[in-house]
Amino acid sequence: MLLFPAIDLKDNRCVRLTQGDYSQQTIYSDDPVAMAQEWERQGAKFLHLVDLDGARGDYAVNNETIRKITQTLNIPVQLGGGIRSVERARELFALGVNRLILGTAAIENRELLHQLLAEFGSEKIVVSVDAKDGYVALHGWEVVSDVPAITLCQELSEIGVETIVYTDIAKDGMLLGPNFEIYQELQAKTDLRIIASGGISQLSDLMRLNELGLYGCIIGKALYDGRFTLAEALKSVRKIRIIPCLDVRDGRVVKGIQFAEIKDVDSPELLAEFYSYSGADELVFYDITASGEGRGPAREFIARVKEKVNIPFTVGGGISTISDFFDLLTLGADKISINSAALANPDLISEAAERFGSACVVVAIDAKRNADGSWNVYAKGGVEDTGLDAIEWVKRAVELGAGEIVVNSIDGDGMKSGYDIELLSRITAAVPVPVVASGGAGELEHFYEAVHTANVEGLLAASVFHFGEIAIKDLKVYLRKQGINVKI
């Protein structure tokens, strides 16, 4: 779950309102830019801004502060407050904002919402749904409609909205805890990415929201009042996934060293079933010869795997078209991983994210350290040096809509000498989406180091799992003892 530290801007200062009441204002900082930098320093992957003056029609008051914040930070910024026209949206994007949040205007002016979705895409346009006693509240919470909030959320999903910010206004700024019941209902009745807002008072609130599977949570007053630090909050919600990797060639799972010395392991469905019942959180299947052979992905084993497992799985290798995405997701895959195809056609990332949602789009990179000490990206199963810098390519992939990055170290692949911690650290610091470590795990300590030092959210390995050197349950027990949040 993403955590969004909030900065509410009024007269170029950082303030907080209680339940949206401008008369109940607390000033936390006269320097919002420094505050934004502090949140980034503490580990924020995304910043949430509210232009309170803009919400009242005074659009120009905070523009310069907004520009300074976006230019100073290396993390994306989302902003809400007073966005009532395409022109204002364009202006804010020109100021460097990465994502806009519409409130009353999106609900009362569906034509505007359609225009913005068409021009900027659902990844950049979010709708804020504010509710009181389960009904939609409008115009700064001054008017409560007769429209059930759940009904509105379902309608928004149908017209192409992908993400919402949901605020129970009775909870906002009160430090009384979120409305967990409504978030659980939203998760069950919509396919929206939900960002919770309002009421966070303690770390257990965040942990419970995370267990519900929410996309994100905005935190304001609890941080400013010192209930907990952002670092503590980030640690509380980061549940680390253990992911066996199944490389498939000619319908069999195989494993090699640095993409060579290939050994046969087992059939995909039998091995998948074993891992599903052995504690794996997810699985990844890579058709390792598809790109090099210039063919599409193997499909025949996917439906069989779906029948055998009860955990999510990702499929990659040879995927080059939107039709490939559609076919594989229809067969039962939960996420699709692209590598060489994304390098050849970066627009495939944005097209897939727009049609299927960023959560379904994984970009994998095979990286190898070069003579200068940086890393180059390799294509076609790790054999073709593209000359691209790995860090820059990952940043671009996320900007295009990738929802997850898998980083495979060619230098470490199959060597069991540890993940490339330096590379992983650079990448997790550069992008706001989950990063999965791959290539090099050989000992329990390697897994811990990737989480503790490099801040990855997923741990992918093959050989140590396939050949019984490390049992997944033993790994999870070890990580839990080290204070790492894993599902056991």
Buried (B, 14 or more C-beta within 10 A) or exposed (E): BBBBBBBBBBEBBBBBBBBBEEEEBBEBBEEBBEBBBBBBEBBBBBBBBBBBBBBBEBBEBBBEBBBBBBEEBEBBBBBBBBBBBBEBBEBBBEBBBBBBBBBBBBBEBEEBBEBBBEEBBBBBBBBBBBBBEBBBBBEBBEEBBEBEBBEBBBBBBEEBBBBBBBBBBBBBBBBBBBBBEBBBBBBEEBEBBBBBBBBBBBBEBBBBBBBBEBBBBBBBBBBBEEBBEBEEBBBBBBBBBBBBBBBBBEEBBBBBEBBEEBEEBBBBBBBBBBBBEEBBBBBBBBBBBBBBEEEBBBBEBBEBBBEBBEBBBBBBBBBBBBEBBBBBBEBBBBBBBBBBBBBBEBEBBBBBBBEBBBBBBBBBBBBBBEEEEBBBBBBBBBEBEBEBBBBEBBBBBBBBBBBBBBBBBBBBBBBBBBBBBBBBBBBBBBBBBBBBBBBBBBBBEBBBBBBBBBBBBBBBBBBBBBEEEBEBEEBBBBBBEEEBBBEE
